[in-house]
Amino acid sequence: MSIRKKLLLFIPLLVLLANTVAFLLFESAHVVQDSYRLLLDRVLGIRNSAEAAEAQLTAMYRYLADPAPAAGEALRQAEAGASEAAGELAVSAAEPFGNEAAFIAYGRLLSTLTEQTSAALTDEGAGGAVSLSRYEAAEETAGFIREAAAELVDLELAAYEPLYKEALRQSARMNRLGLAVFAVHTALGVALALWISRSVTRPVARLVDWAGRVTTSGAADAPPPVSQTRDEMGTLTDAFGRMLGALERSARIEKEAAEKDRLVKELELAALQSQINPHFLFNTLNVLSKLALMEGADRTSDLIVSMSSMLRYNLRSLDQPVRIRDELAHVREYIVIQQARFRDRVRFEVEADEAVLDLAIPALTLQPLLENAFMHGIEGMERDAVISLHIRTADDGAEIVVADNGRGMSPDVRAALLQAGGGYRVSDEHAGEERAASANTGSTGLGTRNVFRRLRLFYGEEDLVGIDSGPAQGTRITLRIPARGKE
């Protein structure tokens, strides 16, 4: 889930939860307030009606004492106020709260008092005895009203006492619930904030740590962090991993190209160091070949031609691929020269499959391997030395085998050569031994390790070289040639 979806989902849910709880608390408080309002309306209605009855009795007394128009108007207003208070009390008493019978009796007392005051207004010309008797009756009714009002208030308070206690309990429960909701809401808010912030800060911290390790130790020693989420930070982590992989591959390709250029320059330098004005020497060999042919030294002429052909082949650009066919022709010229040198001490066996002779191969690949067989394998043998070269068709290209029955090599030397073929740096000690051997035996100086490294760089693969050898057991070098080289 993306960070935006988390924010849009969980924050509204948290707000909705808080609003729901607040609404429930508000409704509970509203119920308690309605109970309080009902009680106060009924009690206030009783008090107002009792005060209106007292005012009505006072107005009746003044009117009976002095039946003037103003006193009559005051009595009528007092009656209207009493009737209004009785109506409000009847409205509040209509709700089912208990004490309905007492309210009915109280309302009849209020009506009786109103009838008595109204009768006083109609008996405007009556004598004093009648007026006095009416006032005494009204005063007695007013006394009943006061006693009934007091009793009714007591009944209301008694009836409301259980509801009041329940309201107090509800209020205390709401207070506890409010505190609990506040604590839970705070905890949920903190947890949500931590969760969302950690989903952002933890991947960022991993990326920062990873970048630091890449800076200090390199990309190879700092594998990219594993993406643990599917949000934007997970996508960013995966993008960083792919970017580092691309940078690492680019650096490896550039390193291989630099290594290839270095090896080519070493080959060119070695070739230049072993030649003194090679074109002059090539032309001189051609003159000597013709001179030997004119003097009847055909064999000498053939050797000079072979040497001239080898020199011409070595003058070509070393960073360009050649066909196996060209390498085989170069090797045959080399064999002619070596047979003239070793005569019957060595026998050469060459077999080649025509179907694979047009495959690409780095220049000067086969001749250094045969030269290594001469210089380090069979040079000390006086007879029965055999050097073989077999070029066969393989599943994915060709297979070239150079073998001899010479003195072989030690496991350390074999391991060092295989490391060179696998792309590892060999020790300076072994490299120095090979250079010294090349100098002492008069080889071309194009070391076997150089051949193996150029094969690896040319084809872009590691497992191309196999060596089977042991002390006094001969040596067998197998090259796997893919169908095409690395672009």
CORNORKA-V395060 format. One record per residue. PHI is phi in whole degrees, 0 to 359 (none if undefined). D_CENTER is the distance of its C-alpha to the mean C-alpha in whole Angstrom. Layout:
PHI&D_CENTER  PHI&D_CENTER
//
This chain:
none&11  288&10  296&11  297&14  294&15  300&15  295&17  287&20  265&20  280&20  294&22  299&25  298&25  295&26  295&28  296&30  297&30  297&32  293&34  296&35  297&36  297&38  295&40  296&41  297&42  296&44  296&46  297&47  296&48  294&50  297&52  297&53  296&54  296&56  296&58  300&59  297&60  299&62  298&64  295&65  298&66  291&68  294&70  296&70  297&72  297&74  296&75  297&75  293&78  295&80  294&80  295&81  295&84  298&85  296&85  294&87  296&89  296&90  297&90  294&93  298&95  293&95  291&96  292&99  288&100  216&100  287&100  273&99  303&97  296&94  293&94  296&94  297&91  296&89  293&90  297&88  295&85  295&85  297&85  297&83  296&80  295&81  296&80  295&77  296&76  294&77  295&75  298&72  294&73  296&73  295&70  292&68  284&70  289&69  287&66  288&66  235&66  100&69  64&73  294&73  296&77  295&77  293&76  295&79  296&81  295&80  294&80  295&84  299&85  297&83  294&85  298&88  298&88  297&88  295&90  294&93  291&92  293&92  297&96  297&97  289&96  283&98  269&101  296&102  261&105  290&106  281&108  289&106  294&107  294&104  299&102  294&102  296&101  294&98  294&97  297&97  294&96  294&93  292&92  295&92  297&90  296&88  295&88  299&87  295&84  297&83  295&83  294&81  295&78  296&78  296&78  294&76  296&73  297&73  297&73  296&70  295&68  295&69  292&67  276&64  302&64  298&62  295&60  296&59  295&58  297&56  296&54  296&54  297&52  298&50  296&49  295&49  294&46  295&45  297&44  296&43  296&40  298&39  296&39  296&36  297&35  298&34  296&33  295&30  298&29  296&29  297&27  297&25  297&24  295&23  298&21  295&19  296&19  295&17  297&15  292&13  294&14  293&12  294&9  260&9  285&11  295&9  299&6  296&9  297&11  296&10  296&10  296&13  297&14  297&13  299&15  296&18  291&18  296&18  294&21  274&23  245&23  96&22  291&19  294&21  267&21  228&17  296&15  295&11  294&9  279&7  288&4  258&5  228&5  250&6  265&6  298&7  292&4  296&2  297&5  295&6  297&5  298&7  296&9  298&10  297&10  296&13  296&14  295&15  299&17  295&19  295&20  295&21  296&23  297&24  296&26  295&27  296&29  296&30  294&31  296&33  296&35  294&36  296&37  297&39  299&41  294&42  296&43  298&45  294&46  297&47  298&49  296&51  294&52  297&53  294&55  293&57  294&58  270&59  236&61  241&64  50&64  301&63  293&65  298&68  294&68  298&67  294&70  296&72  297&71  298&72  296&75  296&76  298&75  293&78  296&80  295&80  294&80  291&83  275&85  89&84  267&81  295&79  295&77  297&76  298&75  296&73  297&71  293&71  297&70  298&67  295&66  294&66  295&64  298&61  295&62  297&61  295&58  288&56  279&57  286&54  292&51  279&49  264&45  253&46  287&46  231&49  274&51  301&51  301&55  295&55  297&54  294&56  296&59  296&58  294&59  297&62  296&63  296&62  295&64  302&67  293&67  291&66  294&69  295&71  279&70  266&70  53&72  276&73  288&71  223&67  240&67  254&64  236&62  233&60  228&59  219&57  272&55  299&56  291&53  245&51  287&53  263&51  289&47  282&46  207&46  297&46  297&49  57&51  257&49  279&52  299&55  297&53  290&53  293&56  295&57  296&55  295&57  293&60  289&60  248&58  254&59  248&63  301&64  276&66  274&67  273&71  200&71  60&69  276&66  229&64  236&61  236&59  228&56  237&55  241&53  235&52  279&49  240&46  298&44  248&41  158&44  224&47  231&47  245&50  238&51  247&53  227&55  215&58  253&60  276&61  281&60  73&56  218&53  284&52  301&49  293&47  294&48  300&47  296&44  296&44  293&44  294&42  296&39  296&40  289&40  270&36  97&35  265&36  279&38  278&41  288&43  295&46  296&48  292&48  298&48  295&51  298&53  294&52  294&53  295&56  295&57  296&57  291&59  286&62  262&62  77&62  281&59  286&57  89&54  271&51  296&50  297&48  300&45  298&45  299&46  296&43  294&40  294&41  298&41  297&37  290&37  292&39  265&37  70&33  230&34  262&34  273&36  242&40  238&42  230&44  233&47  240&49  201&52  196&54  304&57  63&60  240&58  77&57  223&54  227&52  252&49  245&47  249&45  262&43  253&43  295&41  294&42  212&40  274&39  289&36  289&36
//
